[in-house]
Amino acid sequence: MHIPKRYALLCNTEIFQLKMLSDLTRIDRYKAAVAALVRPGDVVADVGCGSGLLGRLCLDQGAAKVYMIDVSERSLDVARYLGAIYHPGADIDYIAGDAKSLTLGEKVDLVVSDIVGTFGDDEGMSETLPAFCRNNAKPAARLCPVRVTVHGALCRWHSSSELPELLEPQRPLVDYAASEFTCYRETDPATISLCHAPVVLADFDGTATNRLPASWTFPAVPSGCPCTAIAVWVRVELARGIVIDAGPAGERTMWCIGVFTPPAALAGTLGRAPLTVTPMFQADSKVTLRLDA
Ligand SMILES: C[S@@+](CC[C@H](N)C(=O)[O-])C[C@H]1O[C@@H](n2cnc3c(N)ncnc32)[C@H](O)[C@@H]1O
């Protein structure tokens, strides 16, 4: 089979951006949120712009200027390329760098972002957005998303019936220590049955006032309930009343459900007593749950 050279040279960064550009539910919901938030003439920051999708949605709604910011030069190349096609002549500043430590030349009216990850903080959202806003947002600036809640529940997890995701097949992402839960990213909600009503593990409104909690606690369930795993997912309020719920009862988007299976010592006892674990978010999407003693 002939693979054109440019395609063959796509790296993970570009494939990741392509996946996000193909997630129609996510795009549709961001489009509605941006339509509710942008005012004509706004100066906007697209924090973690990737392909520049969110900033371009803001231009479509009448924003006067967009700062597109990303740590990844390769993503910025894609954003520049698409910006030239879809918004030639628009006032767009492309900035390579870590949004946590950037200072723009002016304060912005609106900050749009999708650095939510699968668990609300695996891309460092709770640190990055407040730091960026402190340095660069007007006091009355609007923020998208306005709120991210992380939900979880003990569950029964059956093996997936669908094809694995392109980059994240159904396998542990890393090697785990004996005290750590193994993390899978599940895309098929039908494989998950919750054993109790979901608990809110974290609640984040874009300010620094309610950083994500250090540990997650799950209740005991009635004896005989065959729990096999913990399911964790996000509910993202992009603008007031405009929501993406990535949970088992929610919608299919690339924000999949994190499924954590217990270390051998705990298998079979899950749910018999309340369980507290510490989530640890590390580089390269590595997320582990460490058992609290
Ligand atoms: C999930 S992608 C979203 C891309 C695009 N905004 C979209 O919605 O399609 C997150 C992007 O944020 C960037 N990113 C993550 N943390 C960042 C930071 N602290 N500063 C700048 N960019 C960051 C990543 O490189 C990645 O391109």
The ligand as an SDF file (V2000), in Angstrom:
LIG
                    3D

 27 29  0  0  0  0  0  0  0  0999 V2000
   -6.8240   18.1230   24.5870 C   0  0  0  0  0  0  0  0  0  0  0  0
   -5.8140   19.1280   23.5360 S   0  0  0  0  0  0  0  0  0  0  0  0
   -6.9970   20.3510   23.0100 C   0  0  0  0  0  0  0  0  0  0  0  0
   -6.6620   20.9560   21.6700 C   0  0  0  0  0  0  0  0  0  0  0  0
   -7.6790   21.9430   21.1290 C   0  0  0  0  0  0  0  0  0  0  0  0
   -7.8500   23.0690   22.0440 N   0  0  0  0  0  0  0  0  0  0  0  0
   -9.0250   21.2990   20.8740 C   0  0  0  0  0  0  0  0  0  0  0  0
   -9.9330   21.5300   21.7020 O   0  0  0  0  0  0  0  0  0  0  0  0
   -9.1930   20.5690   19.9060 O   0  0  0  0  0  0  0  0  0  0  0  0
   -4.8570   19.9640   24.7590 C   0  0  0  0  0  0  0  0  0  0  0  0
   -3.7190   20.8080   24.2000 C   0  0  0  0  0  0  0  0  0  0  0  0
   -3.2300   21.5960   25.2750 O   0  0  0  0  0  0  0  0  0  0  0  0
   -1.8300   21.7010   25.1870 C   0  0  0  0  0  0  0  0  0  0  0  0
   -1.3710   22.0230   26.5560 N   0  0  0  0  0  0  0  0  0  0  0  0
   -1.5120   21.2710   27.6700 C   0  0  0  0  0  0  0  0  0  0  0  0
   -1.0110   21.9120   28.7460 N   0  0  0  0  0  0  0  0  0  0  0  0
   -0.5590   23.1190   28.2970 C   0  0  0  0  0  0  0  0  0  0  0  0
    0.0710   24.2310   28.9230 C   0  0  0  0  0  0  0  0  0  0  0  0
    0.3370   24.2420   30.2460 N   0  0  0  0  0  0  0  0  0  0  0  0
    0.4100   25.3070   28.1770 N   0  0  0  0  0  0  0  0  0  0  0  0
    0.1700   25.3130   26.8330 C   0  0  0  0  0  0  0  0  0  0  0  0
   -0.4200   24.2690   26.1880 N   0  0  0  0  0  0  0  0  0  0  0  0
   -0.7750   23.1930   26.8950 C   0  0  0  0  0  0  0  0  0  0  0  0
   -1.3930   20.3500   24.6260 C   0  0  0  0  0  0  0  0  0  0  0  0
   -0.1380   20.4330   23.9860 O   0  0  0  0  0  0  0  0  0  0  0  0
   -2.5420   20.0320   23.6530 C   0  0  0  0  0  0  0  0  0  0  0  0
   -2.2620   20.4800   22.3540 O   0  0  0  0  0  0  0  0  0  0  0  0
  1  2  1  0
  2  3  1  0
  2 10  1  0
  3  4  1  0
  4  5  1  0
  5  6  1  0
  5  7  1  0
  7  8  2  0
  7  9  1  0
 10 11  1  0
 11 12  1  0
 11 26  1  0
 12 13  1  0
 13 14  1  0
 13 24  1  0
 14 15  1  0
 14 23  1  0
 15 16  2  0
 16 17  1  0
 17 18  1  0
 17 23  2  0
 18 19  1  0
 18 20  2  0
 20 21  1  0
 21 22  2  0
 22 23  1  0
 24 25  1  0
 24 26  1  0
 26 27  1  0
M  CHG  2   2   1   9  -1
M  END
$$$$
